[in-house]
Structures are given as C-alpha cells and as structure tokens.
Amino acid sequence: LVIRDNICWGARDSCFRCREGTSTNLTITGNVIFNQGTTGPPIRADTNGGLIANNIIISPSLTAMTLFTTAPSFPPALLRLVHNTVYSTNPCLTIGNQTSLIVANNAFYCNGFVVGTPNTDGIFF
C-alpha cells in the first residue's frame, strides 16, 4: 500500500488511516496535512512495518501520528518514521505495542510525545 503526494486540508477524521492487518509494505510519503479535524490523528497506522517519510503535518487537533501494531499474526517488521516535519500544540507521536520502530531525522515542534507501548526494547529515537 502506497499513499504518496497528497494534500489533506481540514479533514474531520484521520487523513490516512491504515487499519489492522496492513502488511509490511505500507508507505506513506510526500504528503501535506493541514488543520486536520478532531476525531482522529492525521496519520493512524495500525501496521507491522513499512515507511512513513517526508510528510509535513501542521496544526492537527489531536496527536499528529499514532502508530500501533495489533495484528500479532504478522512477524515483527521494522517501521521507519523518518524525515517528517510536524508542528503542533499537541503531542507529535503516540506509539502503542510497537516492537520494531526507528524514529530518526524528523523535525518535531510539538507539545511532547506519548509512548504507550508495553515493550520498548525495539524502539530507537
């Protein structure tokens, strides 16, 4: 699944919502998200691996990105969150149940992070 080169302006719910069972081939790249609504984060990826890169997120109403893995049938795969720019008065990132995650080379200008995963052994900032 590839989500690339989109502009999402003022959406009520998540601009990009990848539901449980998304494969390790998820790619969300080159998107601009501005003034996103109040019922979901701009990017919600319930996936086990992939790439979220080169996105710009400005003024979301909630946490800018929510990353979860709830599909235990997949073997653990690396999810890379790199080269994104986020500006928000809310938290930049919520992480839940991720065991293989790299967060690198991002520009986060936010009001903190929420890391809600029980297993942080494979998360690298």
N, C-alpha and C positions, 0 to 999 in steps of 0.2 A: 504494500500500500504506500503510495507516494502522494503527499499533499505539498504542492510547491507553487510559489509565486502568486499568492492570493492576497487580497486586501479585505479585511473584515472590519467593518465600521459600525459600532453601535448595536451589535447583535445582542439579543436578550439572553440567550444561553451560551454555552461554550461554542467558540468558533470552530474548533476542531476537537471532536470527542471520539476517541477510538475505544470501543467497548471491549469487554473481556474477551480474550481469545485472539486478539490481534497478534499476528505472527511476529517473528523476529525481524521481518523485513520492513518494519514501519520507518518511513522517512517523512519528517515534517521540516521543510526548509524554505527559506526565502520569502516568508510571509510577513505582512504588516498587520497588526491588530491594534485598533484604537478605540477607546471608550466602550469597552465591552460591558455587557449587561450584568444583572445582579443574581442570576440563578445558576451560574456555573463558571468555572475558571476558563480563561481564553483557550488554553490547551489542557485537555484532560486525556492522558494517555494511560490506558489500562493495558499494558503490553509487557512483553518479556523480551526486551532487546530492541535495537534499532538506533536511529539517529534523529535528534532534534537540534537543528543547527541554523544559524544565520537568520533568525527571526527577530523582529522588532515588536515589542509589546509596550504600549503606552496607556496609562491610566485605566487599568482594569478595576472593576468594582470589587472583585474578590482577589484571592491569591492568583498570581499570574499563571503559574503552571502547577498542575497536580499530576504526579507520576505514581502509578500503582501497579502491582502485579498481583492479580487474584486468580490467575489460571495456573494452578500447580501442575497441570499435566504437561506444560512445556518444560523442557530442561532450562536451567538458568542461562540467560544470554545477556550480553553486555548492552546496556542502554547508555548512549553517549549524549550528553547535553552540553553542547559546545558552541561558542561564537554567537551567542544570543545577546540582545540588548533589551533590558527591562527597566522601565521607570514606573514606579507605583508608590502610593502611600500605604499600601497593604503589603503583606508578605510576598516575596518573589516566588517561593517554591514550597510545595508540600510534597513530602515523599512518604509513601506507605508501602511496606512489605517489598521493597526493592533490595535485592541481594547483590546485584552487579551493576553499579552505576558510576559513571565518571562525569563530574561536573567541572569543566575547565574552560578558561579563556572567555568567560561571559562578563558583561558589564551589567551588574545588578545594582540599581539605585532604588532600594525599597526599604520597607519598614520591617526587616527581619526575614527569617526563614522558619518554617515549621517542618521538622523532621520527625515523623510519627511512625517510624518503622521499628519493629522489634529486633531486627537483625541488621546492624550497620557494618558488619565485617567487610562487605564488598563495596562500600560507598567511599569514593575518593573525591575530595574537593581540592 
